[in-house]
C-alpha cells in the first residue's frame, strides 16, 4: 500500500510541473551560439574499441567519423572515404580517403584505420566487439591467438588508400564501416604510447568527428563542442552539446519539465511511464521504432539454468502485453522471437512462443525439476541482475511477481551500478541478467550473429550450438534473399528452442523535444546525428 501512495504523490507533483512549465522560457539560441542540453543515464565509455552500451555508442558516433556515415533514412553516405571500389567477387574493398585531420589538426591517414581495427582484434585489448570484425580475412585467427597481426587483411596502401579483404561477401559491410565503433579510426601515435588516452578529456583524447570532447567531469557531466578540424565542419550548426549524467529517471523527467533539458528520450535517457501518459494527453509525445531488444539473458553454465526446460518455463511464464500496458507504456512490441520488426530483408512475420503461456510453462517446469532432482519450485535458487533504474526495477518486479504467482519460483533481484552490471554480464557472473540489445546494422542477420559463438563479446549467455553456427554460415554466403531468410529463420527457430534468454519486448523510442530544436531524430539503430541538429 505504501508503494502505491508514493507513486501517486510523485504523479501529482509531475502533473503540477507540466502546468508550471507552460509559462517557463524555452531554450533559445543566439546567432553566435547554439547549445543543446541533454541528460544521459550512465557515465559514457569513449574508446570506440571498448564501448558496448547505447549511451556510449551514441556519443562516439558524434565525435568519430568512419569511412562511411549512415543517414536517418538508412542509407550510406561518404565519411572519411570519398569513394570506394569493390572487387568483382565482392571480397576486396578499396577505400579512397579524403584529406582530413584529427581534432588537434594533425593529418588522419589510412594507417589510423588499420591501427584501430587491428587494435580491436588484439587479444590483450579484450574488445567486446572483436567478433564483429571476423568477417575480415585473418581477423579471427589473430584474435584467437592462432595467427599473426600481419595476416589480418586490413592494409594502408598509402596515406589515403585503405584496402580490406573479407572472408566472404557481406552486403552490409559498407553500412558497418559507418556504424560499428570498432571500425572507426584510432590515433595510433597517441594510443600506442598512452593506453589511458580515452579516460579523460584533454590533449591525449583526440577524435575526428563533427564534435570533440571538450570537458568531462566524471559521473557528473560532459560537453562536446563543434570540431573546427572536421572535414565537413561548415555544415555543423550546433556549437555545444552539454550532457548531464542523471541516473534517476524521475529526476531527468523533472529537469525536462523545468526547462533544463531540450530533449528527453533514447538513446541517452527514457521518459518515465507515468510521464508517457501525461505527454500523450498534452500531445507532446513522439514515437519512433528502434532496433533494440529488451530481454533477460540466462547463464547457461549455471547448474539450474543449464536445464533447457527450466529456461523455457521462465521464458513462457511472462505476461508481455501486461508488462507493456501497465509498466513500460510506450507501445513496445511483445517479443515472441528475437528478430525485431525493424529488420530489413525479413519478410516473414513469425512467432515461436505464445505470450503468457502458463500451462506450457508449468509443464516445462515439472520436467526440469525432475531432471534436476528437485521436488519443489522453491528449491530453485535464482537471482535476477539489473542496473540501477526505476524502469528496470519496475520491469524486474513485474516479471518476478509473475514467476512467483504462476510457477512458485522465488527470484531475488540484484541491482548494481551500470558498469558493474555490464562487467558481471560479460564475465558470466550472474544467473538471469537484464539486457538491452542494440543491433549493429539493420539486416536480419544482425539479430542473430551475436549468438554465433561464445567468443562474441555480446553473447552473455554461455550458449553456442554447432547446428546454429552452420545455418548462420550458410546464410552468410547465400545470395538468394529468400533462401537466405529461410536459413536465418531456421537458425532463429533453433535458438528459440534452446531458449538461452527470456525475450520481453522490442523497444520503441518515446521522446519529447522542444519546439525550437530541429532534426533531433534518432535512426532505428539508436543514433542521433548532432551534425544535423540546430536550435532556433
C-alpha positions in Angstrom: 0.0 0.0 0.0 2.9 2.4 0.8 4.3 2.0 -2.7 1.0 2.9 -4.3 0.7 6.1 -2.2 4.3 7.2 -3.0 3.7 6.6 -6.7 0.5 8.7 -6.6 2.2 11.6 -4.9 5.1 11.7 -7.5 2.5 11.7 -10.3 0.7 14.7 -8.8 3.9 16.6 -8.4 4.8 15.8 -12.1 1.3 16.9 -13.2 1.9 20.2 -11.4 5.2 20.6 -13.1 3.6 20.2 -16.5 1.3 23.2 -15.9 4.1 25.3 -14.4 6.5 24.6 -17.3 3.9 26.1 -19.7 5.0 29.6 -18.5 8.7 28.9 -18.5 11.1 30.2 -21.1 12.3 27.7 -23.7 16.0 27.3 -24.5 16.9 29.8 -27.2 19.9 30.2 -29.5 21.6 33.4 -30.3 23.1 34.0 -33.7 26.5 33.4 -32.2 25.8 30.3 -30.0 23.8 27.1 -30.5 23.7 24.9 -27.3 21.8 21.7 -26.8 21.1 20.5 -23.3 20.7 16.7 -22.6 20.8 14.1 -19.8 22.2 10.6 -20.0 21.6 7.8 -17.7 25.1 6.5 -17.5 28.7 7.6 -17.5 30.0 7.0 -21.1 32.9 5.0 -22.4 34.5 7.0 -25.2 37.0 4.4 -26.5 35.4 3.1 -29.7 37.0 -0.3 -29.2 35.6 -0.8 -25.7 32.1 0.7 -25.8 29.1 -1.6 -25.7 26.1 0.4 -24.3 23.8 2.6 -26.4 24.6 5.8 -24.5 28.3 5.4 -25.2 27.9 4.3 -28.8 25.5 7.3 -29.5 28.2 9.7 -28.2 31.0 8.1 -30.1 29.0 8.3 -33.3 29.1 12.1 -33.0 32.8 12.5 -32.0 34.2 10.0 -34.5 33.8 9.6 -38.2 34.0 6.3 -40.0 34.8 5.5 -43.7 31.1 6.0 -44.4 28.3 7.6 -42.4 24.7 6.3 -42.1 21.8 8.6 -42.8 18.5 8.8 -40.9 16.8 7.1 -43.9 19.1 4.1 -43.5 21.3 4.8 -46.5 25.1 5.1 -46.6 26.9 8.4 -47.5 30.6 9.4 -47.7 32.5 9.8 -44.5 36.3 9.9 -44.4 36.2 7.8 -47.6 35.1 9.9 -50.5 34.8 6.9 -52.8 35.4 3.2 -52.8 35.8 0.3 -55.3 34.6 -3.3 -54.7 36.1 -6.3 -56.5 34.0 -8.4 -58.8 33.9 -11.3 -56.2 32.7 -8.8 -53.6 35.6 -9.6 -51.3 38.0 -6.7 -51.6 37.1 -3.1 -50.8 39.5 -0.3 -51.7 38.6 3.0 -49.9 39.9 6.3 -51.2 40.2 8.7 -48.3 39.7 12.4 -48.4 42.4 14.6 -46.8 41.2 15.2 -43.2 42.5 15.9 -39.8 42.2 14.8 -36.2 40.7 17.4 -33.8 44.2 18.6 -32.9 44.9 19.4 -36.5 47.3 16.5 -37.3 46.6 14.6 -40.5 44.4 11.5 -40.4 45.7 8.7 -42.6 44.7 5.2 -43.7 47.1 3.8 -41.1 44.8 5.2 -38.4 42.1 2.9 -39.6 44.5 -0.1 -39.9 45.8 0.5 -36.4 42.3 0.9 -34.9 40.8 -2.2 -36.5 43.8 -4.4 -35.6 43.8 -3.0 -32.0 40.2 -4.2 -31.6 41.4 -7.7 -32.6 44.4 -7.6 -30.2 43.6 -10.2 -27.5 45.3 -8.1 -24.9 42.8 -5.2 -25.5 39.9 -7.6 -24.9 37.5 -5.6 -27.0 33.9 -6.9 -26.6 33.2 -6.2 -30.2 36.2 -8.1 -31.7 33.9 -10.8 -33.1 32.2 -8.2 -35.3 35.5 -8.0 -37.3 35.8 -11.7 -38.0 34.4 -11.0 -41.5 37.9 -9.7 -42.3 40.4 -12.2 -43.6 42.8 -13.3 -40.9 40.9 -11.5 -38.1 39.5 -14.4 -36.2 42.8 -16.3 -36.3 44.7 -13.3 -34.9 42.1 -12.7 -32.2 42.1 -16.3 -31.2 45.9 -16.4 -30.9 46.3 -18.6 -34.0 47.6 -16.1 -36.5 49.8 -13.0 -36.8 48.6 -9.4 -36.9 50.3 -9.1 -40.3 47.9 -11.7 -41.7 44.8 -9.5 -40.9 43.8 -8.2 -44.3 43.4 -4.5 -43.5 46.2 -2.7 -45.3 47.1 1.0 -45.6 48.3 1.0 -49.1 49.3 4.7 -48.8 48.2 7.6 -46.6 44.9 7.9 -48.4 44.1 4.3 -49.5 42.8 1.5 -47.3 42.3 -2.0 -48.7 40.2 -4.6 -46.9 39.7 -8.2 -47.8 36.7 -10.1 -46.5 36.3 -13.9 -45.9 33.1 -13.9 -47.8 30.7 -11.4 -49.4 28.8 -9.2 -47.0 26.3 -6.8 -48.5 26.1 -4.8 -45.2 29.8 -4.1 -45.0 29.6 -0.5 -46.1 26.9 0.1 -43.6 29.1 -1.4 -40.9 32.0 0.9 -41.7 29.8 3.8 -40.7 28.0 2.2 -37.7 30.4 0.0 -35.8 32.6 1.9 -33.3 35.2 -0.8 -33.7 35.7 0.3 -37.3 36.4 3.9 -36.5 40.0 5.2 -36.8 42.2 5.4 -33.7 45.2 7.8 -33.3 47.8 5.1 -33.0 50.6 7.6 -32.4 48.9 8.5 -29.1 47.3 5.3 -28.1 50.4 3.2 -28.5 52.2 5.4 -26.0 49.3 6.3 -23.8 46.8 3.4 -23.3 44.8 5.6 -20.9 44.1 8.1 -23.7 40.3 7.8 -23.5 39.9 8.2 -19.7 39.6 11.9 -19.7 39.1 15.0 -21.9 42.3 16.8 -22.8 45.3 16.7 -25.1 45.5 12.9 -25.3 41.9 12.4 -26.4 41.7 13.4 -30.0 39.0 12.4 -32.4 37.9 13.1 -36.0 34.1 13.5 -35.9 31.8 16.6 -36.1 32.2 17.3 -32.4 35.1 16.9 -29.9 35.1 16.2 -26.2 36.0 19.5 -24.6 35.1 18.8 -20.9 34.4 15.7 -18.8 33.5 15.7 -15.2 33.2 12.1 -14.4 29.8 10.9 -13.0 28.6 14.5 -13.4 28.6 15.9 -16.9 30.4 16.3 -20.2 30.5 18.8 -23.0 31.2 18.2 -26.7 31.9 21.2 -28.9 31.9 21.7 -32.7 35.2 20.4 -34.1 36.7 23.1 -36.3 39.0 20.5 -37.9 36.2 18.2 -39.0 36.3 17.8 -42.8 32.7 18.9 -43.1 32.5 21.4 -40.3 30.8 24.1 -42.4 27.6 22.0 -42.3 27.5 21.7 -38.5 25.3 24.3 -36.8 25.4 23.4 -33.1 28.3 24.9 -31.1 27.9 22.7 -28.0 26.1 19.8 -26.6 26.0 19.8 -22.8 25.1 16.4 -21.3 24.5 15.8 -17.6 24.8 12.3 -16.1 21.4 11.8 -14.3 20.9 8.2 -13.1 17.4 8.8 -11.9 14.6 8.7 -14.5 12.3 10.8 -12.3 15.0 13.5 -11.9 15.6 13.6 -15.7 11.9 13.9 -16.3 11.6 16.7 -13.8 14.6 18.5 -15.4 12.8 18.4 -18.8 9.6 19.8 -17.3 11.6 22.5 -15.6 13.1 23.6 -19.0 16.6 22.4 -18.2 16.7 19.8 -21.0 15.9 20.2 -24.7 15.2 16.6 -25.4 14.4 13.5 -23.3 14.4 10.0 -24.9 16.6 7.3 -26.3 19.4 6.8 -26.8 20.5 8.8 -23.8 17.6 8.6 -21.3 14.0 7.5 -21.2 10.7 9.0 -20.3 9.2 7.5 -17.1 6.0 5.5 -17.7 3.8 8.0 -15.7 5.1 10.8 -17.8 4.4 9.0 -21.0 0.7 9.1 -20.1 0.9 12.9 -19.4 2.8 13.7 -22.6 0.3 11.6 -24.6 -2.6 13.8 -23.2 -0.7 17.0 -23.9 0.2 15.9 -27.4 3.9 16.4 -26.9 4.9 12.7 -27.1 6.7 11.4 -30.2 7.2 7.7 -31.0 9.7 6.0 -33.3 10.8 2.4 -34.0 14.1 1.2 -32.7 16.2 -1.8 -33.5 16.7 -2.8 -29.8 15.6 -5.8 -27.8 14.8 -5.9 -24.0 15.4 -9.4 -22.6 16.9 -11.3 -19.7 19.9 -13.4 -20.6 20.3 -16.7 -18.9 23.7 -18.0 -17.9 23.5 -21.5 -19.4 26.6 -22.5 -17.4 24.6 -22.2 -14.2 23.6 -25.5 -12.6 19.9 -24.7 -12.7 19.7 -22.7 -15.9 21.8 -25.2 -17.9 18.5 -27.1 -18.0 16.5 -26.2 -21.1 13.1 -26.9 -19.6 13.8 -24.5 -16.7 14.8 -21.9 -19.2 11.6 -22.5 -21.3 9.4 -22.3 -18.1 10.8 -18.9 -17.3 10.5 -17.6 -20.8 6.9 -18.8 -21.3 5.6 -17.5 -17.9 5.8 -13.8 -18.7 2.8 -11.6 -19.5 4.4 -9.3 -22.0 1.3 -7.5 -23.0 0.5 -6.8 -19.4 4.0 -5.6 -18.9 3.7 -3.2 -21.8 0.3 -2.0 -20.9 0.9 -1.4 -17.2 4.6 -0.8 -16.7 6.5 0.4 -19.8 3.6 2.0 -21.6 5.5 3.0 -24.7 3.7 0.8 -27.3 6.6 -1.7 -27.4 6.2 -4.9 -29.4 6.0 -8.1 -27.4 9.0 -10.3 -28.3 7.8 -13.8 -29.3 11.0 -14.2 -31.3 14.5 -12.5 -31.4 14.3 -10.8 -34.9 12.7 -7.4 -34.4 10.1 -5.6 -36.5 12.7 -3.1 -37.8 14.8 -5.8 -39.5 15.4 -5.4 -43.2 15.3 -8.5 -45.5 12.9 -10.1 -43.1 9.6 -10.7 -44.8 8.1 -13.5 -42.7 6.2 -12.5 -39.5 6.6 -15.5 -37.2 6.2 -16.2 -33.5 7.8 -19.1 -31.8 6.1 -18.9 -28.5 2.7 -17.6 -27.1 2.6 -14.8 -24.6 1.8 -15.7 -21.0 1.7 -19.5 -21.9 1.4 -20.6 -18.3 0.2 -24.1 -18.9 3.2 -24.9 -21.1 5.5 -23.2 -18.7 4.3 -25.4 -15.8 4.8 -28.5 -18.0 8.4 -27.5 -18.7 9.0 -26.6 -15.1 7.8 -30.1 -14.0 10.1 -31.8 -16.4 13.0 -29.5 -15.5 12.6 -30.1 -11.8 12.6 -33.9 -12.3 15.7 -33.7 -14.5 17.5 -31.7 -11.8 16.4 -34.0 -9.0 14.3 -31.3 -7.3 10.9 -31.8 -5.9 9.6 -28.2 -5.4 9.9 -24.9 -7.4 11.0 -23.2 -4.2 14.2 -25.3 -4.4 15.4 -23.3 -7.4 17.8 -20.7 -6.2 17.7 -17.9 -8.8 18.7 -14.2 -8.9 18.0 -11.6 -11.5 20.6 -8.9 -12.1 19.8 -5.4 -13.3 21.3 -2.0 -13.2 20.1 1.0 -11.2 17.0 2.4 -12.9 13.4 2.9 -11.8 12.2 1.4 -15.1 14.4 -1.6 -15.0 13.4 -2.2 -11.3 9.7 -2.0 -12.2 10.1 -4.4 -15.1 12.0 -6.9 -12.9 9.4 -6.7 -10.1 6.6 -7.4 -12.6 8.4 -10.4 -14.1 9.4 -11.6 -10.6 5.8 -11.4 -9.4 4.6 -13.4 -12.4 7.1 -16.2 -11.8 6.2 -16.4 -8.1 2.4 -16.5 -8.8 2.4 -18.8 -11.8 5.3 -21.1 -11.2 6.0 -20.8 -7.5 9.6 -19.8 -8.2 11.3 -17.2 -5.9 13.7 -15.0 -7.8 15.9 -12.4 -6.0 16.5 -9.1 -7.7 20.1 -7.8 -7.5 20.7 -4.2 -8.6 24.2 -2.7 -9.3 25.7 0.4 -10.9 25.6 0.2 -14.7 29.3 -0.5 -15.5 29.4 -3.2 -12.7 26.3 -4.8 -14.2 28.0 -4.9 -17.7 31.1 -6.4 -16.2 29.2 -9.1 -14.4 27.3 -9.9 -17.5 30.4 -10.2 -19.7 32.1 -12.4 -17.1 29.0 -14.6 -16.7 28.9 -13.6 -13.1 25.2 -13.8 -12.9 22.1 -16.1 -13.4 19.5 -14.0 -15.1 20.6 -10.6 -16.3 18.9 -7.6 -17.9 20.0 -6.8 -21.4 19.1 -4.0 -23.8 20.5 -5.3 -27.0 21.1 -2.7 -29.7 21.7 -4.1 -33.1 24.7 -3.0 -35.1 23.0 -2.8 -38.5 19.5 -3.1 -39.9 19.7 -6.5 -41.7 18.0 -9.6 -40.2 21.5 -11.2 -39.7 22.4 -8.6 -37.1 19.8 -10.0 -34.8 21.3 -13.5 -35.0 25.1 -13.1 -35.5 25.9 -12.1 -31.9 24.8 -15.6 -30.7 27.1 -17.3 -33.3 29.8 -18.0 -30.7 30.7 -17.5 -27.1 33.7 -15.7 -28.4 31.4 -12.8 -29.4 31.7 -10.3 -26.6 28.0 -9.5 -26.8 26.9 -13.1 -26.3 26.4 -13.1 -22.5 24.6 -16.5 -22.2 27.4 -19.0 -22.4 25.3 -20.7 -25.2 26.5 -21.8 -28.6 25.4 -24.5 -30.9 27.1 -26.2 -33.9 23.9 -26.5 -35.9 23.1 -22.9 -35.3 26.6 -21.9 -36.5 26.3 -24.0 -39.7 23.0 -22.3 -40.6 24.4 -18.8 -40.0 27.5 -19.7 -42.0 25.3 -20.9 -44.9 23.2 -17.7 -44.8 26.4 -15.6 -45.0 27.2 -16.8 -48.4 23.7 -17.3 -49.8 22.9 -14.7 -52.4 19.3 -15.6 -52.9 17.5 -13.4 -50.4 14.5 -15.8 -50.0 16.8 -18.8 -49.3 18.9 -16.7 -47.1 16.0 -15.6 -44.9 14.8 -19.3 -44.7 18.3 -20.3 -43.4 18.2 -17.5 -40.8 14.7 -18.3 -39.7 15.8 -21.9 -39.2 18.6 -20.7 -37.0 16.2 -18.4 -35.1 13.8 -21.4 -34.5 16.8 -23.4 -33.2 17.7 -20.6 -30.9 14.2 -20.2 -29.5 14.0 -23.9 -28.9 17.2 -23.7 -26.8 15.9 -20.5 -25.2 19.0 -19.0 -23.6 17.2 -15.8 -23.0 13.8 -14.6 -21.7 12.6 -12.3 -24.6 10.4 -9.5 -23.3 9.9 -6.7 -25.9 11.3 -4.7 -28.8 11.9 -1.1 -27.9 10.3 2.0 -29.2 11.7 5.4 -28.6 9.2 7.6 -26.7 10.6 11.1 -26.6 9.8 14.7 -26.1 11.7 17.6 -27.7 11.5 21.4 -27.5 9.7 23.1 -30.4 12.7 25.2 -31.2 15.0 22.2 -31.6 15.1 20.8 -35.2 16.2 17.5 -36.8 16.5 15.8 -33.4 15.7 12.4 -34.9 17.1 9.0 -33.9 17.6 6.3 -36.5 16.4 2.8 -35.9 19.8 1.7 -34.8 19.8 4.3 -32.0 21.9 7.2 -33.1 21.1 10.9 -33.4 23.3 12.8 -35.8 24.0 16.1 -33.9 25.7 17.5 -37.0 22.2 17.8 -38.5 20.5 19.4 -35.4 20.0 23.1 -34.9 18.3 25.4 -32.4 16.2 28.4 -33.3 
